[in-house]
Amino acid sequence: MNHLIITLLFLLQASLIFGQETFKEVKSLSKTISYQSGEFINISGERTFINIQVADQSEVTAEVEIVARYKEQSQAQKDLEKIQIVFEKRGNTIYFSNAIQIEDIADKPKSNIKTLLNLTIPKYASVEIRNAFGDLAITGKIDKVDIESQFCTIELMDYSGDLKMESKYDECKLVNCKGEFNINSDKTDLSIEKVSGELIIDANFGKLDIIYGDNLINSEIRTEYTPISVYLSPRLEIYHDYTCRKCRFITNYCDENVIQESSGKVSTLTLGAEGVSKSKIVSLSEDINIISINSQANR
């Protein structure tokens, strides 16, 4: 659902343009800034497709490409010049932004414009990201990432570090990640796979898929109008405590420690025995589907 909304909103202008012959204009920037321990990296983008990689280095390298497409080449060229790329150090912060510079609202760009940002940063840096109508991919060990996004696709693969995220109308996927994760999402589809550490989610609308791996994790999840699918291994090492309000449990998970109770409009279900880590999920209004990973694989 959210993917469809993002596509329609983000490509509305592009669909009108690409129905006829278009011209593509591009300008690029390549720049490296020295980095010292304790400094911050701040990214502010719109229609920006961000790829962050981590390297064993003491500098931040940006490879930037801005693309403008329009039916008239001269207009695409003019619109390209209205995008001002800032990549510089101010005090203890390295800034990136791709702001539109115009004197009058009537002079706003007519072209379909996007920014491609490939960023290589040192290990254990702290990064703050604000982005709308784009993509974000992060891989590697980062001390802390703070994300605020709208209408974006976000993917963290083999990421290690703390994460704080405010997400709206997004699609977000975390795979093989480790750290402390605090996610507040609205109308966002979340996919969490084999994450270890601490996980806190407050989700409204959208959907949530979570696959628990063998690594121990403490999770506290609250959802409203968010269907939940939980995938569990038969080798259950996490104590699960689920609560459904005005909803129900759907499960094929078989275990001697499954306890399910109902009282009025509230149902509770527990799995496993008290152990080192715990998963607590509270759902308001939407079902919790608990699926055995073995059963899923055998379909």
C-alpha positions in Angstrom: 0.0 0.0 0.0 2.7 2.5 1.0 4.8 1.5 -2.0 1.9 2.4 -4.3 1.4 5.8 -2.5 5.1 6.6 -2.8 5.2 5.7 -6.4 2.1 7.7 -7.3 3.2 10.9 -5.5 6.9 10.8 -6.4 6.3 10.0 -10.1 3.3 12.1 -10.8 5.3 14.8 -12.4 7.7 12.3 -14.1 4.8 10.4 -15.7 3.6 13.6 -17.4 7.1 14.4 -18.6 8.2 10.9 -19.8 5.1 10.6 -22.0 7.0 12.7 -24.5 10.6 13.1 -25.6 12.8 14.4 -22.7 16.3 15.8 -22.4 18.6 14.7 -19.6 21.1 17.2 -18.1 23.6 16.2 -15.5 26.1 17.9 -13.2 28.5 16.2 -10.8 30.6 16.9 -7.7 33.3 14.8 -6.1 34.8 16.1 -2.9 36.6 14.8 0.2 36.6 16.4 3.7 38.8 15.4 6.6 37.1 13.8 9.6 38.2 13.7 13.3 36.7 11.6 16.0 33.7 13.2 17.6 32.6 15.1 14.6 29.1 14.8 13.1 27.8 14.2 9.6 24.5 16.0 8.7 22.6 15.2 5.5 19.5 17.2 4.4 18.0 16.0 1.1 14.9 16.0 -1.0 14.5 13.6 -4.0 17.9 12.3 -2.9 19.0 8.7 -3.4 21.6 8.1 -0.7 24.0 5.2 -0.4 26.3 5.2 2.7 29.3 2.9 2.9 31.8 2.6 5.8 35.5 2.5 5.3 38.6 2.4 7.6 39.6 6.0 6.9 39.7 9.5 8.5 37.7 11.4 5.8 34.3 11.7 4.3 34.0 11.3 0.5 31.0 12.4 -1.5 30.2 11.5 -5.1 27.2 13.5 -6.2 25.3 13.5 -9.4 22.2 15.7 -10.1 19.9 14.8 -12.9 17.3 17.0 -14.5 14.9 15.7 -17.2 12.5 17.9 -19.2 11.0 18.1 -22.7 13.0 21.2 -23.4 16.8 21.0 -23.1 17.2 24.7 -22.2 14.7 24.4 -19.3 16.4 21.3 -18.0 19.8 23.2 -18.0 18.2 26.1 -16.2 16.6 23.9 -13.6 19.8 22.1 -13.0 21.5 25.4 -12.0 18.8 26.1 -9.4 20.0 23.2 -7.3 22.8 24.3 -4.9 24.9 21.5 -3.5 26.5 22.2 -0.2 29.2 19.8 1.1 31.4 21.5 3.7 32.6 21.5 7.3 31.2 24.0 9.8 32.8 23.7 13.2 32.5 20.0 14.2 29.8 19.1 11.7 30.1 18.1 8.0 27.0 19.2 6.1 25.4 18.0 2.9 22.3 19.6 1.3 20.8 20.0 -2.1 18.6 23.1 -1.7 16.7 24.8 -4.4 17.8 28.4 -4.9 15.1 30.6 -6.4 14.0 34.2 -5.9 10.3 33.7 -6.8 8.0 30.7 -6.4 7.0 31.1 -10.1 10.6 30.3 -11.0 10.5 26.8 -9.4 12.0 24.0 -11.5 9.8 22.4 -14.1 12.0 19.4 -14.7 12.0 16.1 -12.9 15.1 16.4 -10.7 16.9 13.8 -8.5 20.1 13.8 -6.6 22.3 10.7 -6.4 24.6 10.8 -3.3 27.3 8.1 -2.7 28.9 8.8 0.7 31.9 7.0 2.2 32.4 7.7 5.9 34.7 6.6 8.7 33.8 3.7 11.1 31.8 4.7 14.2 30.8 8.2 12.9 27.5 9.8 14.0 25.1 10.6 11.1 21.9 12.6 11.0 19.7 12.3 7.9 16.7 14.2 6.7 15.3 13.1 3.4 12.0 13.1 1.4 11.0 11.3 -1.8 14.1 9.2 -2.3 16.1 6.2 -1.1 18.5 5.4 1.7 20.9 2.4 1.9 23.4 2.0 4.8 25.9 -0.8 5.3 28.7 -1.1 8.0 29.5 0.0 11.5 28.3 3.4 12.5 28.2 4.8 16.0 24.7 6.3 15.7 22.3 7.2 12.9 19.3 9.5 13.3 16.8 9.4 10.4 13.8 11.5 9.7 12.2 10.5 6.4 9.0 10.8 4.2 8.1 8.8 1.1 11.4 7.0 1.1 12.7 3.4 0.7 15.2 2.6 3.5 17.4 -0.4 3.7 20.0 -1.2 6.4 22.0 -4.4 5.6 24.7 -5.8 8.0 24.5 -2.6 10.0 26.0 -2.2 13.4 25.2 0.8 15.7 22.4 2.7 17.3 19.4 3.8 15.2 16.7 6.4 15.9 14.1 6.8 13.1 11.0 8.8 12.5 9.4 7.4 9.4 6.3 8.4 7.4 4.9 6.9 4.2 8.1 4.8 3.9 9.2 1.3 3.3 11.9 0.2 5.7 14.0 -3.0 5.8 16.6 -4.0 8.4 18.5 -7.2 7.8 21.3 -8.7 10.0 21.7 -5.6 12.1 22.9 -5.2 15.6 22.5 -2.3 18.1 19.8 -0.3 19.8 16.9 0.5 17.5 14.1 3.0 18.3 11.6 3.3 15.4 8.5 5.5 15.3 6.6 4.9 12.1 3.4 6.2 10.5 1.9 4.6 7.4 5.2 2.7 6.9 5.8 -0.9 6.0 8.5 -2.3 8.2 10.5 -5.5 7.7 12.8 -6.6 10.5 15.0 -9.7 9.9 17.5 -11.2 12.3 18.2 -8.2 14.3 20.0 -8.4 17.7 20.2 -6.1 20.6 17.4 -3.8 21.7 14.4 -3.0 19.5 11.6 -0.5 20.3 8.9 0.1 17.7 5.8 2.3 17.8 4.0 1.8 14.5 0.7 3.3 13.3 -0.8 1.9 10.1 1.3 0.2 7.5 2.4 -3.4 8.3 5.1 -5.1 10.3 7.0 -8.3 9.4 9.6 -9.5 11.9 11.8 -12.6 11.6 13.6 -13.6 14.8 17.0 -15.2 14.3 19.1 -17.1 16.7 20.6 -14.0 18.2 19.1 -12.8 21.4 17.0 -9.6 21.3 14.9 -7.6 23.7 12.0 -6.0 21.8 9.1 -3.9 22.8 6.6 -3.2 20.0 3.4 -1.3 20.0 1.2 -1.1 16.9 -2.2 0.4 15.9 -3.9 -0.5 12.7 -0.8 -2.5 11.7 -1.1 -6.1 10.8 1.8 -8.1 12.3 3.5 -11.3 11.0 6.1 -12.9 13.4 8.3 -15.6 12.1 9.8 -17.9 14.7 12.4 -20.7 14.7 11.4 -23.9 16.5 14.6 -23.3 18.6 12.9 -20.7 20.7 15.3 -18.8 22.9 13.2 -15.7 23.5 10.2 -15.3 25.9 7.3 -13.8 23.9 4.5 -11.9 25.5 1.8 -10.8 23.1 -1.4 -8.8 23.7 -4.2 -8.2 21.2 -6.9 -5.6 21.7 -9.9 -6.0 19.4 -7.9 -8.4 17.3 -6.9 -12.1 17.4 -3.9 -14.4 17.1 -3.4 -16.6 14.1 -0.7 -19.2 14.6 0.6 -22.6 13.4 3.4 -22.5 16.0 3.4 -25.7 18.2 5.2 -25.7 21.5 4.4 -27.1 24.9 4.9 -23.6 26.4 2.2 -21.8 24.4 -0.4 -20.2 26.7 -3.3 -18.3 25.3 -6.0 -16.5 27.3 -8.9 -14.1 26.5 -10.8 -11.6 28.7 -13.4 -9.4 26.9 -11.8 -7.7 23.9 -8.3 -8.4 25.1 -6.3 -11.6 24.3 -2.9 -12.6 25.5 -0.4 -15.2 24.3 2.9 -16.3 25.7 5.6 -18.5 24.1 8.6 -20.1 25.6 10.0 -19.9 29.1 11.4 -16.8 30.9 14.9 -16.4 29.7 17.6 -13.9 29.0 15.7 -11.9 26.4 12.1 -11.0 25.9 9.8 -9.9 23.1 6.7 -7.9 24.0 4.2 -7.0 21.4 0.9 -5.1 21.9 -1.4 -4.8 18.9 -4.5 -2.5 18.7 -7.1 -3.5 16.1 -5.0 -5.7 13.8 -4.3 -9.4 14.0 -0.9 -11.0 15.0 0.1 -13.8 12.7 2.7 -16.1 14.3 4.4 -18.4 11.8 6.8 -21.3 12.2 9.9 -20.7 10.0 10.1 -24.4 9.2 6.4 -24.5 8.1 7.0 -21.4 5.9 10.0 -23.0 4.3 8.2 -26.2 3.5 5.4 -24.5 1.6 
